[in-house]
């Protein structure tokens, strides 16, 4: 994505996370809050139309003509609002990411604040997997190269959020490294391989995520006792 986030704050060590109530924007929202009512409706209609086209035909099916037709507006409206196809796709990704961030930073539990950290970890991964499956072609098209993969703003926000929850759930663990490991499970490239190339149902990925969280973020075992997550795995 072309938008740039400000430096992401380190997760707070306390029980009350810093920044939980504040949306971490991907970038400038243009003049969206000040748009005329008809312009705002047109923008929302265009983004909804583009999302439907991607769901039905993949990212390749999103052309300026197709979006204008699906949104029942003139083609010139699409170009004026987004500039070109790349601008439209970036706006669509930014819109989706802002909604996702709002949900896990300030939405209702268990994805948002108010639930135990392990429950929030489970909800975060399931929500991210479902979003990835729904937007897979678009997310694959936007997947950065190896030199930028770990520094793009959305990944930094997601990583910091996971690390914060892991610090709360397992203060004895290396939260930063575990967060990277968990993020690997949620990679669009892996989701593509498992769902489309290997035919794995998304429900299996969600169940695997929940099991992984139980094992990683469960209570530390007493000496000689069961490993973390053993009760969940057995139950």
C-alpha positions as CSV (number, residue, x, y, z in Angstrom):
1,X,0.0,0.0,0.0
2,X,1.1,3.5,-0.7
3,X,-0.2,5.1,2.6
4,X,2.2,5.4,5.5
5,X,1.4,4.9,9.2
6,X,3.1,6.9,11.9
7,X,5.6,4.8,13.9
8,X,3.6,2.1,15.8
9,X,3.9,2.4,19.6
10,X,5.3,-0.4,21.6
11,X,2.6,-2.5,23.3
12,X,2.0,-1.5,26.9
13,X,3.0,-3.9,29.6
14,X,0.1,-3.0,31.7
15,X,-3.4,-4.6,31.7
16,X,-4.8,-1.6,29.9
17,X,-3.3,-1.4,26.4
18,X,-2.1,1.9,25.0
19,X,-3.9,3.1,21.9
20,X,-6.8,0.6,22.2
21,X,-9.4,3.3,21.9
22,X,-7.7,5.1,19.0
23,X,-7.8,3.9,15.4
24,X,-4.4,3.7,13.8
25,X,-5.1,5.1,10.3
26,X,-3.3,3.6,7.3
27,X,-2.9,7.0,5.8
28,X,-4.7,10.2,4.8
29,X,-8.4,9.8,4.5
30,X,-8.4,12.4,1.7
31,X,-11.3,14.7,2.4
32,X,-13.7,11.9,3.3
33,X,-15.2,13.5,6.5
34,X,-15.9,16.8,4.5
35,X,-17.3,15.2,1.4
36,X,-20.7,16.4,0.2
37,X,-23.4,13.9,1.0
38,X,-23.7,12.8,-2.7
39,X,-19.9,12.5,-3.1
40,X,-19.7,10.4,0.1
41,X,-22.5,8.1,-1.1
42,X,-20.7,7.7,-4.5
43,X,-17.4,6.8,-2.8
44,X,-19.1,4.2,-0.6
45,X,-21.0,2.8,-3.6
46,X,-17.9,2.5,-5.7
47,X,-16.0,0.7,-2.9
48,X,-18.9,-1.7,-2.3
49,X,-19.1,-2.3,-6.1
50,X,-15.4,-3.0,-6.3
51,X,-15.6,-5.4,-3.3
52,X,-18.4,-7.3,-5.0
53,X,-16.5,-7.6,-8.2
54,X,-13.4,-9.0,-6.4
55,X,-15.5,-11.5,-4.6
56,X,-17.2,-12.6,-7.8
57,X,-14.4,-12.4,-10.4
58,X,-11.1,-11.8,-8.5
59,X,-8.9,-8.7,-8.6
60,X,-8.5,-9.0,-12.4
61,X,-12.3,-8.3,-12.7
62,X,-11.9,-4.9,-11.2
63,X,-11.7,-2.4,-14.1
64,X,-12.8,1.2,-13.9
65,X,-15.6,0.5,-16.4
66,X,-16.8,-2.5,-14.5
67,X,-16.9,-0.6,-11.2
68,X,-18.7,2.3,-12.7
69,X,-21.3,0.0,-14.2
70,X,-21.8,-2.0,-11.0
71,X,-22.1,1.2,-8.9
72,X,-24.5,2.8,-11.5
73,X,-22.3,6.0,-11.8
74,X,-20.4,7.5,-14.7
75,X,-16.9,6.3,-15.5
76,X,-15.7,9.8,-15.0
77,X,-16.8,9.7,-11.4
78,X,-14.5,6.7,-10.7
79,X,-11.5,8.4,-12.3
80,X,-12.2,11.7,-10.4
81,X,-12.5,9.9,-7.1
82,X,-9.6,7.4,-7.3
83,X,-7.4,8.5,-10.2
84,X,-6.8,5.1,-11.7
85,X,-7.3,1.4,-11.1
86,X,-4.3,1.2,-8.7
87,X,-5.8,4.1,-6.7
88,X,-9.1,2.3,-6.5
89,X,-7.6,-0.9,-5.3
90,X,-5.5,0.9,-2.7
91,X,-8.5,2.8,-1.5
92,X,-10.4,-0.5,-1.2
93,X,-7.6,-2.1,0.8
94,X,-7.3,0.9,3.0
95,X,-11.1,1.0,3.6
96,X,-11.0,-2.7,4.6
97,X,-8.0,-2.3,6.8
98,X,-9.4,0.7,8.6
99,X,-12.6,-1.3,9.4
100,X,-10.6,-4.2,10.6
101,X,-8.4,-2.0,12.8
102,X,-11.5,-0.3,14.3
103,X,-12.9,-3.7,15.1
104,X,-9.9,-5.0,17.1
105,X,-8.8,-1.7,18.7
106,X,-12.2,-0.4,19.8
107,X,-15.0,-2.7,18.7
108,X,-16.9,-5.1,20.9
109,X,-15.3,-8.1,22.5
110,X,-13.9,-10.6,22.0
111,X,-12.2,-9.1,19.0
112,X,-12.2,-5.6,20.7
113,X,-11.2,-4.7,24.3
114,X,-13.0,-6.3,27.2
115,X,-12.2,-10.0,26.8
116,X,-9.3,-12.0,28.2
117,X,-6.2,-11.8,26.0
118,X,-6.4,-15.4,24.8
119,X,-9.9,-14.9,23.6
120,X,-8.9,-11.8,21.8
121,X,-6.1,-13.6,20.2
122,X,-8.4,-16.3,18.9
123,X,-10.9,-13.8,17.7
124,X,-8.2,-11.7,15.9
125,X,-6.9,-14.7,14.0
126,X,-10.3,-16.0,12.9
127,X,-11.4,-12.5,11.8
128,X,-8.2,-12.0,9.9
129,X,-8.4,-15.4,8.2
130,X,-12.0,-14.7,7.1
131,X,-11.0,-11.4,5.8
132,X,-8.1,-12.9,3.9
133,X,-10.3,-15.6,2.3
134,X,-12.8,-13.0,1.2
135,X,-10.2,-10.6,-0.2
136,X,-7.5,-13.2,-1.2
137,X,-6.9,-12.0,-4.8
138,X,-6.7,-8.4,-3.7
139,X,-4.4,-9.1,-0.8
140,X,-2.1,-11.3,-2.9
141,X,-1.9,-8.5,-5.5
142,X,-0.9,-6.1,-2.7
143,X,1.6,-8.5,-1.0
144,X,4.9,-6.7,-0.7
145,X,8.3,-8.1,-1.7
146,X,10.6,-9.7,0.8
147,X,12.4,-6.4,1.5
148,X,9.2,-4.7,2.6
149,X,7.1,-7.5,3.9
150,X,7.8,-6.9,7.6
151,X,7.7,-3.1,7.5
152,X,4.5,-2.3,5.7
153,X,2.2,-0.3,8.1
154,X,-0.7,-2.8,8.4
155,X,1.6,-5.7,9.3
156,X,3.4,-3.5,12.0
157,X,0.0,-2.7,13.5
158,X,-1.1,-6.3,13.5
159,X,2.2,-7.5,14.9
160,X,2.2,-4.9,17.7
161,X,-1.4,-5.9,18.6
162,X,-0.5,-9.6,18.8
163,X,2.6,-8.9,20.9
164,X,0.6,-6.8,23.3
165,X,-2.0,-9.6,23.8
166,X,0.8,-12.2,24.1
167,X,2.5,-10.1,26.8
168,X,-0.7,-10.0,28.7
169,X,-1.4,-13.7,28.3
170,X,2.2,-15.0,28.7
171,X,4.4,-12.5,30.5
172,X,7.1,-15.1,30.7
173,X,7.3,-15.5,26.9
174,X,9.2,-13.7,24.1
175,X,6.1,-11.9,22.8
176,X,7.8,-10.3,19.8
177,X,9.1,-13.6,18.3
178,X,5.8,-15.4,19.1
179,X,3.9,-12.6,17.4
180,X,6.0,-13.1,14.3
181,X,5.3,-16.8,14.4
182,X,1.5,-16.3,14.7
183,X,1.5,-13.7,11.9
184,X,3.1,-16.3,9.6
185,X,0.0,-18.5,10.1
186,X,-2.2,-15.6,8.8
187,X,-0.1,-14.8,5.7
188,X,-2.2,-14.5,2.5
189,X,0.4,-16.5,0.6
190,X,-0.1,-19.4,3.1
191,X,-3.9,-19.1,3.0
192,X,-3.8,-19.2,-0.8
193,X,-1.6,-22.4,-0.7
194,X,-3.8,-24.1,1.9
195,X,-7.2,-23.2,0.6
196,X,-6.8,-23.0,-3.2
197,X,-3.8,-25.2,-3.9
198,X,-4.4,-27.8,-1.2
199,X,-8.2,-27.7,-1.0
200,X,-8.3,-27.1,2.7
201,X,-11.6,-25.7,4.0
202,X,-11.3,-22.3,5.8
203,X,-13.0,-23.8,8.8
204,X,-10.0,-26.1,9.3
205,X,-7.6,-23.1,9.2
206,X,-9.7,-21.4,11.9
207,X,-9.7,-24.5,14.1
208,X,-6.0,-24.8,13.7
209,X,-5.5,-21.1,14.7
210,X,-7.6,-21.6,17.8
211,X,-5.5,-24.7,18.8
212,X,-2.3,-22.8,18.1
213,X,-3.4,-19.9,20.3
214,X,-4.4,-22.4,23.1
215,X,-0.9,-23.9,23.0
216,X,1.0,-20.7,22.8
217,X,-1.0,-18.4,25.1
218,X,-2.3,-21.0,27.6
219,X,-1.2,-20.8,31.2
220,X,2.4,-21.7,31.9
221,X,2.6,-25.3,33.1
222,X,3.8,-26.1,36.6
223,X,7.1,-28.1,36.7
224,X,6.5,-31.6,35.6
225,X,2.9,-30.7,34.6
226,X,1.1,-30.7,31.3
227,X,2.4,-28.3,28.7
228,X,0.4,-25.1,27.9
229,X,-2.7,-25.8,26.0
230,X,-2.8,-29.5,26.9
231,X,-6.2,-29.2,28.6
232,X,-7.6,-27.4,25.6
233,X,-6.2,-29.9,23.1
234,X,-7.6,-32.8,25.2
235,X,-10.9,-31.1,25.7
